[in-house]
């Protein structure tokens, strides 16, 4: 959960496009607001104010934009009565932007926790006198361009004022704002501020703000016609083992002979949508935080490159008789007090007592880091290819990341038994087991009463695609075993590729040893996300992406091999359209309202549990079960996570704060 659907970042080095500039104004004039520019309620000069305001991502274009200047409306009443404009008290003013997980109306009194790790200074007055604006004119500020991707999360403006002059009159200069009855809280924007060491004031009035911006450039994908020999070898062994098991009348999960030479898993990997913090040295811990890429239109695919590469070695599962026109989903309803909620899951409801096979396209994505800006690349720095042999293959075995992933419990059968001894699935896939555990005793739709209820991923391995990241869009700290690229370089090409497949299918893009930064260079890292091009029940496309890792020692333990993949696919299964809003729950840095089931546990050292298929052990991640979000008690064994009550947070349904 590439974390609330959540998303995250700012691309520092995405070049500005030549598109003409435009603007958007958020908020409407309603009342006078003097903080943080024109008043401080202090008794002397030398005051400090820390002011923040969050703006909903939904009010900006869906593509990345470069914010070049901002302006704040000057309150007309103040101008007319006092003859003053937006005169700002002298002091040191620093204005910064960041992408934030904080929701509108959800800024916390811990202002540092509201900031994203891509926090970037837009303006710093350097001790010069405050800004001035003529009566009735907007307060205009031009600064260092900040590139913001609304798909990554909401936008936070962070203003720190130090050594501010004291003025007894609160009407020295005021700006347009909106109160709680206007269109700020909780729809478009909200604010929080702290004066000196006083208590922070949350849910306060906000400033009407105009953003002047231009478009930011995006990358393109390059067809990959290269060899899938390593994938083919691994999958050939896999299919051989499945055929042998079937011939012997045994479930595929019971036969290890097909992969008898496989050793134990290697190193550690990371899941979801976002982990925010620089990787640094191998021994330094990484804090994982997630953000969800919101549903967004995938755009005009005629203007985007389309991969047409073919490979006779691609593996195709038996097709369904007909492909559904939309993803099979079912819904569950619940109340939190007087507020009703509806959430949607992939598959059919437990009461159907049937198996839903969802056609799943697994697309390997080969990432090439280029030392120059040419296309095709003439100076390759590193290549990370999920169809080539793993860096840490067991002795005598040649597997690729793609073959290893397809032979894992995400796509193969295993038996899932809880710590209390309850078997939720005797021969099933990981996400199906998590769904069954979540709704084990759900009234009228209990998985325990419907043993034939399953939601399975019927995979087809597609030909790989290549995305070339040119100089300036990948982090210089990249190495042969771990690449760091700007996440924004992947949005457009993956959107375009996913549009090749029908809405009734799920597409998953598989990367290898690639982490994603929020800008280049930028805070690291995200290792996956899932998204859609609309909301249910429309025939929306859904897709996900994540990396398989065997970069030993560079990533947190517990997320090795398929950890991030398990994270993303479990979240897709229980929130396929990213439309599941739920009561607030506690996560890293604040409260969240999306049903991203892997995010609440992602920072725990014991997040993973081991499952074995074909004699090889894989990391599956623990998730918060549906009843934790839905204020119920219908999970398996009364659990709120698959592994049970791992701490006090998961002994009862979620509450926040």
N, C-alpha and C positions, 0 to 999 in steps of 0.2 A: 502496500500500500501502500511502489511506488507508490503511503501511507497513503485523507478524507476523500477520496476520492480523490478527490484529494490530489495535489501536485505541488510544485515547489519553487521555482528558481528564477534566475535572471541570467541571460547569456551575455557575459561581459564583452566578448569579442565578436559577436555576430555583426557583420558589417551592415551599415544602414543601406537600405535600398534606395533607388532613385525615385520611388513613388512620392507623390506630392504629400505634404504635411496635412494633417487634419487635427481635429481636437474633439474632446468630449468633456462636458460639464456634469459633475456629480453633485447632487443636492440642489435645493432651491432656497431663495431668500425667505427667511422667516423671522429671525430674531438676531439681535446683536450679539456677537461673540468677540470678546477682547483677548482671550488667551489664545496663543502664547505671546502675541506680538505687542499688545497695547496695555496690558495690566498684569499685575502679579500679586496684588493685595499684600505686599510686603510693607514693613515699617521703615526700611532703609533701602538704599541702593545696594547693588551687588547680589541681587536675587538670582536664583537658578530655576528654570522650568524645564521639565521633560514632557513633551506632548507627543501623542501618537494618534493616528486616525487610520482606520482600515476601510478600504474601498472594495466593494464586491467585484470579483473578476468578471461576472456576467454583464457588466456595463461597458466592457472594453471589447474591441474586435477579438476574434478567436485566434488570430495569428499574432506572432511576436511583434511588439512595437518598440520604438526607441523614443522615450520621453525626453524631449529637448528643453521644455520650459513649463512652468506652472504659474497659475495666477489665482488669487483669492478675491472674491467679490467684496467691495467696500460697502458697508451698510449705509443705505440712503438716508435713513432717519438721522444717524449721527452726522452725516454730511450737511443736511439741511439745518438742523437745530444748532449745531456747534460750529459749523463752518469748517470742520476738519475732515480730512480724508483718512486714508489708512496710514497715519503716522505711526511708525513703529518705534518703541523705546530703544535707546541706544543699548548695545550689548554685543556679545559674540553669538552669532546664529549659525548653527550647523543643521542642514536639512539633508536627510538620507532617505533612500528607498530600500525596500526589500520585499521579496515575496514571502507570504506568511501563511501558516496553517490556521491562524486565528480567524474565526468566523465573525461576521458582522453582529455586533451585540455581545461578542464573546472575548473582547480584549480583557486581559487580566491586570490586576494591580501590580504584578511583577512585570514591569515594562520590558526588561531584558528578555523574558520568556516569549514575548510577542514577536520579537525580531527574528527574521530568517537569517540563515547563515550567509546569504548572498547580500547582506546589508552593504550598501555602497553610498558613499557621500556624494550628494548631488550639488550641494552649495555649502560653502563655508566663508563667512564674512571676514574671518581673520582679524577680528577685533575692530573692524570699521563700524561706523555708526549704522544704526538700523536702517531698514528700507524706508522709502517714502513713496506715497502715491497721492495724486491729486484727488480732491473730493469727487466722489462718484466714479472714479476710475479704478480698475482692478489693480491689486498689488501684484506686479509681474516680476517673476524671478526666473532667470536663465542660468542654467548650470551645466555640469558634466552629464552628458546624455546617459540615460539609464535604460537598458533594454529589458523589457518586461514581457513575459509570456503568460497571458491570462489562463492558459491551460494548466499552468503550474500551481495556481493558487490565487488567493486574494492579494491585493497590493497594500503595503503598509508605508505610510509616510511617518518619519521619525524626526522630530524637531527638538534639538537641545539648545537652550539659551543659557548662557552663563554671564555673570557680571552685568545683569540687566539693570537699567536705571529704574528708580522708584518714582511713580507719579500717583498722587493721591486720588485724582479723578479717574474713575473707571471709563470715562467717555472720551479719553484722549484720542482714541481711534478704534473703531470697531468694524467687524467684518460680518458679512452675511453668513448665517448659519441656520440650522433647523433644529427644532426641539423634538421631543418624543412624539408629538402629534403630527410632525412633518414627515418627510420621506427619508429620514436618516435611519433611525432605529425602529425596527430591526431589518429594514429592507435593503438599503443601499450602503450605508456607512455608519460608523459609530466611532467614538473617541475615548481616550483616557488621558489624564494629565496629572502630574505631581509637581507641587511647588515646594522647592527646598526639600526638607525632610518630612514635610507633612504627609498625611495619608493620601494615597492616590484617589482620584475621583473618576469613576468608571461610568459608562453609559451617558457621558456628558454631551452637550451640544457639539456640533461639528461645523467645520468650515466648508462653505461651498467652494469647490475646487475645479478649475479647468486645467486639463492636461493637453498640451500641444505635443503631437508626436508624428513620427513618420514610420513607415513599414520597416521591418528588419528582414534580411535575406535568410533563405533556408536552403538546405542541401538537396541533392538529388540522389536517387539510387541508380546503381549500375548493374545490368544483368550479369549473372554469374553462370557461366556455362561450364565451369570447372568440374573436376572429378568428384564423385561421391563414393569412391572406392572404399574409403574407410567406413563411411556410413553403411555402405552396402555390405561390407564384411560383417560388421556388428549385427546388422538387422538380419542378415542371412542366418547367422547363428541363432538369433532370437527366434526367427520363424521356424528354423529347424527344430529348436527345443519345443516350440508350441505344437508343431505337427507330431513330434515324438510323444509328447504328453497326451495329446488327443488320441493317438493311435493306441496308447496303453490304457486309455480310459481314466486318466488322472487329471485333475485340474492343473493348469500350467504352473500355478504357484508352488505345486508340490515337487516339480521336477527341477533339480539343480544340475543334472548331468550336462545339459546343453552349455552351461557356463561354468563347468566345474573348475576351470583354471583361474577363475576370477578371484582376486584377493580382496582385502578389506578396503573401505573407502579411503581416499587420501584427504586432503586438507579441507579448509573451511570456505564457506561461501555465504552470500548474503541475499536476502529476499526483498521484496517489494520496491515499492514505488520510491522510496527514497530513504537514503540514509544521509544525514547531514553531518558532515564533519570531515576534515581532511584525513586521508588514510595515514599519512606520515610513515613512521617506521613500523616494522612488523610487530614490535612489542607494544605499540601504543593501542589502547582500546578504541574502538569505533562505536559511536552512539548512533543507533539506527532510528531514524524517524521517517514516517511515511506521509505521502500526500497523494491524493488521487487525481489523476488527469480527468477533468470533468467530461461528460458527454459533449461532443462537439461535432459540427458538420465536417465531413472529410473533404468537402470542396469539389471543384471541377477536376475530375481525374483526366480529362482530355489534355490538360496543361501539365500533367505530371508524368514522369517516366513510368513505364509498365514493363515488368520483367516477362520475357517470353521464353526464357531458357528451358530446355527439356533435358531430362536425364532418364535413361532406361533403368537406372538403379533406384529410382525413387520407389518407395513402398506404398502401396495403396491398399487400405483395408476394404473389405467388401462394402459396397455402397448400399445405402438404404433404398428401398423400392422407390421412394420419392423423397426429395429434399424438402423439408418444410419451408414455407415462405417466410417464416420468422422463427426465432429461437424458441423451442419449447420452454415455457415457464409456468410456474404456479405461484399463487399468492397466499399469504397468511396475514391475518389482521389481529391487532391488539390495541388496548387502550392504556394510556398513562394518565391517570386521573380522568379528566373529561376529554382528553385529546386522543382522537383515534389515529392509528397508524396502519399502513399497509406496506408489506415488504414482499419482494419478488425473488424467487430462486429459479435456477436452471432445472429443467426436467419437468416431470409431472408430479402431482401431489401424492403423498404416501397412500392415501385411500385408493388410488388406482391399482396398487399392488402389482405394478408392471415395471418392466425395465425400459427406460428411455435411453436410446443410443444417440448421442450427439456427435455428428460428424465433425472431427477436429483436424484442422490442417496444421501440421507442424512444419514451419518454414525456417531452415537454418539461415542465419544472417552472418555473413562473412564481413568483418570490419577491417578496413585497410587504413592505416594512419600514414599520411603522405607528408614528406618533408617540404613539398612545394605546393603551389596553388593550381597546378595544371590538372586537367582531366582529359584523357586518363593520366593517372599518376606516373611520373617518370622517376621518382625517387622515394621508394617505399621505406618507411621506418620500421613498422611492425604490422603483422597480419595476425588476426585472431579468427580462426576458422573452426566452427563446430563440426565440420565434416572430416577433419584431419585427426590423426592420433592424439590422444590426451598427452599432456606433458608428463603425467605421472601414472602411466598404465601399469597394472600388475605385470609381473614377469611372465613372459610367454603369451601375453594377451595384447591384441591391438584393437582398442576401442576408441571411437570418437565421442565427443560430447553428445552428439545426436543419438548414436547407438546406445550409449549409456543411459541417456534420458528415457528413450523409448523402452528400455528394459527395466526401468525403475518402477516402484509401486504407484507412481502417478498414472502409468498406462497399463501396468500388469497387475495380476491378482495377488493379494496377500490377505492374511487373516488379522483382523483388528480386534483386540481384546483389551478392555479397560483395566485399570489397576484394581478395580473391584471384581474383576473376573467376568464381566459381561462381554460377550462377543457381538459386536455390532455388524460385522461382516465377515463371513467365513472364507470367501473368495471374491474379493472386490477391490476396486481402485481406491486410492487415498481420498479423493474428493467425495466419492460416494459414501465412504465411511464417515467423513466429517458431517455430511448431510444427515445420515442416519443417526449419528450420535446427537446431533442438534435437536431432532424432532422425535426422539425415541419414545416419549410418552405424551406427545402433543395431542390434545383432546380432539377426537374425531379424525385425526390424521396421524396416528401413532406408527412410527416405523416398526416398533416391536410387534405390532399386530399385523404388519404387512411385510412378511419376510421376503417377498418377491419385488419389493420396491427398491429400484436402483436407478442411478443416474450415471451413465458410463460414457467415457470419451472414446469414440471409435476413430482412431487416428489414421491419418495418411501422411507419410513423409513427403514433402514437396521438394522440388529442386531449390537449391540455395540461391540467395540473392547476395549481392555485394554492395556495401555502402562505403564509399571512399570519403574519409574525413581529411580535408586539406589543412595545410599549415595554418596555425592560429586558432583552430577549432578543436584541438586536443591538447591535453595537459602535458607539459614537458617532463613531468615526473613519471610518465608512462614507462613501462618496462616490458620485456619480452613476455613475462608471465602475467602482466596486469596492465591493460590499457585503460586510460581515462579520457573519455570524450564528452563533448557538450551534449547534454540530453536533447537540446533543441535541434541538433543535427539529425535526430532520428524521427521526430514527430511526423514530418511530412512524408518521407519515403515509406514509413511503415503504414501511415494512413492510406497511401496510394496502393501499396501491396495488398492491404486487407480488403480494399474495395474490389479486388478480383474475385472474391468468394461470396457466395450467397448469404443473406442475413440469417438463414436457418442453420448455418455452420459456425463453429468457433475457430478462430485462427490464432495460433500461438507462434510468436517469433522467438527463436532460440539463439542466444548469443553465447559466446565462450570467453571467459576471462576478461570481460569488458565491464567496467564501472562507468557510471555517467555522472558528470559534474553539472552544476547549475551555472553554466557559463564556462568559458575557457580563457585563462585558467579560472577555476571557481571552486566553491566548496564541494567536497566529494562525500557521498556519492549516492546515486540511485542505481538499483540493479534490476528494476522492473517496474511495470505499471500495467493496468488494464483500463480499457475505456470503451466507449461506444459512440456511434454517430447520431444518437437520439435516445429517447426514453421509451420505456414500455408503455402500452403494449404494441407500439408501432413496430413494423418489421425492421428493427435497427440492427446494424452490424455490430458485433462485439469482437474485440481482439485483446490479446495480452502479450507481454514480452518479459523476458528475464534472462539472466546469464547463468550458465553452468560454470562452476569455478573449481579449479584444482591448483590455485595459486597458494601453495602451502605457507601458512604463517602470516599472510597479508590481510586476512579477513577474519572476523570473529568466529570462534568455535561455535558449532551448532548450525551453521549455515553452509556446510560443505556441500559439494556436488549439487544436488537438486533442491537445496533449501529454499532459495529464492523462487524457484519455479513452483514449488509446493505452495509458498506464500501467495503468489499471484493467482494461481489457478483456483485455490480454495476461496479466495476473495471474489473471483469472478463467479464461481458457482453459487455463492450466497448473496451476490449483489451484481448481477450481470450487466445491468444498465447504469450502475452507479446512481440509481434513483432511490435507494432505500434510506430514507431519513428516519432516524430513531431518536429517542431521548438522549440527552447529553451523557457521554461516558468519559472517564478519565484516561488520558493518554499522555505522551511525551509533550510537555510544555503547555498543556491546557485541556480544555474539554472539546469533544468532537461530537458530531451528530450524524455520522454516516456509519453504515453497517459494514465496515471493513474488518473482517473477523480476525485477520492475522496481526493487525496493527497493535492492539492492546498488549501483546505479549512479545513484540519483536525485540525489545531491549534486554530480555532476560537471558542469563547465561544458560538456563536449562530450557530454552525455547524448543529445541529439537528433540525428537525421539527417533530411534532407529527402526527401520523396517527392511526386510530382506526379500529380494526376488532373484531367482537364478543364481543363488549362492553369493550375491554381492549385497552389502549393506548400504543403505542410503539414509540421508537425513530428511525426515518429514517434520514440518513445524507444527507445534501446538497452536490451536486457535481458540478464541473465545466463542463458545457455542451460542446459537441463536437465542436461547432464553435469557442470556446475560443482557442482551440488547433489548429484548422484547418484554422484560419485566415478568418473566414466567419462571416455572420450575419444572420444565418438561424434558430437560436433557437427560441423557443416559446416566443412571445412578444419582440423579439430582445434581449432576456436575454443571459447572459453568465454563469449564474448559475441558478439552478432551482428556487431558491428564489429571483432571480433578481440581481440588482447591489448592492451587499452587501457592497462594497467599491470601490474606484477608480481603483483597480486592475482588477475589473470585469465589467468595463464600455466599454471595447474595447477588441479585441483579445489580447492574451498574447504576451508580449515582455520581453526579458531578455538579458542584464541588463536593 
